[in-house]
C-alpha cells in the first residue's frame, strides 16, 4: 500500500534531483532529498517483509 506514495514522491523529486546538484547553494538540498528517499524506501522494504 505504501508503494504508491513512495513512487509518487520519487517521481516528483526527479526534476529537482536533475537540477539541484549543479547549483552550489542547492547541492545540500539534493543530498537531503536523496537521504529522505533512501529512508522512506528502507522503511517500505522493512514493513513489507513483516507482513
Buried (B, 14 or more C-beta within 10 A) or exposed (E): EEEEEBEEBBEEBEEEBEEBBEEEEEEEBBEEBBEEBEEBBEEBEEEEEEE
